């Protein structure tokens, strides 16, 4: 059976966070940090669920095409849950990263009107 595709892992590692930042950044700039975080995290999770669905569909195609007997179960290696969990953990790490970037952006915006010696 087929393993995880490095191309799709690279897409999962870059596309959701890029889209999340693209959506959240204008909201953060308008001092709507919470709404920006919610919008960015929602988009990241939606893309992650889409990646998991794409992986599931490809596993189903492989299972149907690769099993000699349709009534026989042919488990993939690594298992379905492992593949889905990898994509899920990538998405969760990206949401954590989005929140960390948000904290930094919020601090910089807050400190714009403060003299340098008084900045936190």
C-alpha positions as CSV (number, residue, x, y, z in Angstrom):
1,X,0.0,0.0,0.0
2,X,1.0,3.6,-0.5
3,X,2.6,5.7,2.3
4,X,2.2,9.3,2.9
5,X,2.9,11.5,-0.1
6,X,5.7,14.1,0.7
7,X,4.1,16.5,-1.8
8,X,0.8,16.5,0.1
9,X,2.6,16.8,3.4
10,X,4.4,19.8,2.1
11,X,1.1,21.3,0.9
12,X,-0.5,20.5,4.3
13,X,2.5,22.2,6.1
14,X,2.4,25.4,4.1
15,X,-1.0,26.1,2.5
16,X,-3.3,26.3,5.6
17,X,-1.0,28.6,7.7
18,X,-0.5,30.9,4.6
19,X,-4.2,31.2,4.1
20,X,-4.9,31.6,7.8
21,X,-2.4,34.5,8.0
22,X,-3.8,36.0,4.8
23,X,-7.2,36.1,6.4
24,X,-6.2,37.1,9.9
25,X,-3.7,39.8,9.1
26,X,-6.1,42.5,7.9
27,X,-8.4,41.9,10.9
28,X,-5.4,42.1,13.3
29,X,-4.4,45.4,11.6
30,X,-7.9,46.8,12.4
31,X,-7.4,45.8,16.1
32,X,-9.8,42.9,15.8
33,X,-7.4,40.3,17.1
34,X,-10.0,37.9,18.4
35,X,-12.0,37.9,15.2
36,X,-8.7,37.5,13.2
37,X,-7.7,34.5,15.3
38,X,-11.1,32.9,14.9
39,X,-11.2,33.4,11.2
40,X,-7.6,32.2,10.7
41,X,-8.0,29.2,12.9
42,X,-11.3,28.2,11.2
43,X,-9.7,28.4,7.8
44,X,-6.7,26.3,8.9
45,X,-9.0,23.7,10.4
46,X,-11.2,23.6,7.3
47,X,-8.2,23.1,5.0
48,X,-6.9,20.4,7.4
49,X,-10.2,18.6,7.3
50,X,-10.1,18.9,3.5
51,X,-6.7,17.3,3.4
52,X,-7.9,14.5,5.6
53,X,-10.8,13.9,3.3
54,X,-8.5,13.9,0.3
55,X,-6.3,11.3,2.0
56,X,-9.4,9.2,2.9
57,X,-10.6,9.2,-0.7
58,X,-7.2,8.2,-2.0
59,X,-7.0,5.4,0.5
60,X,-10.5,4.2,-0.5
61,X,-9.4,4.2,-4.2
62,X,-6.3,2.2,-3.3
63,X,-8.3,-0.2,-1.2
64,X,-10.8,-0.9,-3.9
65,X,-8.2,-1.2,-6.7
66,X,-5.6,-3.1,-4.7
67,X,-7.7,-5.8,-3.0
68,X,-8.0,-9.0,-5.0
69,X,-11.2,-9.9,-3.4
70,X,-13.8,-7.1,-2.7
71,X,-14.9,-8.9,0.5
72,X,-11.4,-8.9,1.9
73,X,-10.1,-6.0,4.0
74,X,-6.7,-4.7,2.9
75,X,-5.3,-2.4,5.6
76,X,-3.0,0.4,4.5
77,X,0.5,0.8,6.0
78,X,0.6,3.1,8.0
79,X,-3.0,2.8,9.1
80,X,-5.8,5.3,8.3
81,X,-5.8,6.8,11.8
82,X,-2.1,7.4,11.7
83,X,-2.3,9.2,8.4
84,X,-5.3,11.3,9.5
85,X,-3.6,12.1,12.9
86,X,-0.5,13.4,11.1
87,X,-2.6,15.9,9.1
88,X,-4.5,16.8,12.3
89,X,-1.4,17.5,14.3
90,X,0.0,19.6,11.4
91,X,-3.2,21.7,11.5
92,X,-3.2,22.0,15.2
93,X,0.5,23.2,15.3
94,X,-0.4,25.8,12.6
95,X,-3.2,27.1,14.8
96,X,-0.8,27.4,17.7
97,X,1.6,29.2,15.4
98,X,-1.1,31.6,14.2
99,X,-1.9,32.5,17.8
100,X,1.8,33.1,18.6
101,X,2.1,35.4,15.6
102,X,-1.1,37.1,16.7
103,X,0.4,37.8,20.1
104,X,3.5,39.4,18.5
105,X,1.4,41.5,16.1
106,X,-0.8,42.7,18.9
107,X,2.2,43.7,21.0
108,X,3.7,45.7,18.2
109,X,0.4,47.5,17.4
110,X,-0.1,48.3,21.1
111,X,3.5,49.7,21.4
112,X,3.3,51.9,18.3
113,X,2.0,54.9,20.3
114,X,4.4,54.4,23.3
115,X,7.8,55.9,23.7
116,X,10.6,53.3,23.2
117,X,11.7,53.4,26.8
118,X,8.3,52.5,28.1
119,X,7.5,49.7,25.7
120,X,6.9,46.2,27.1
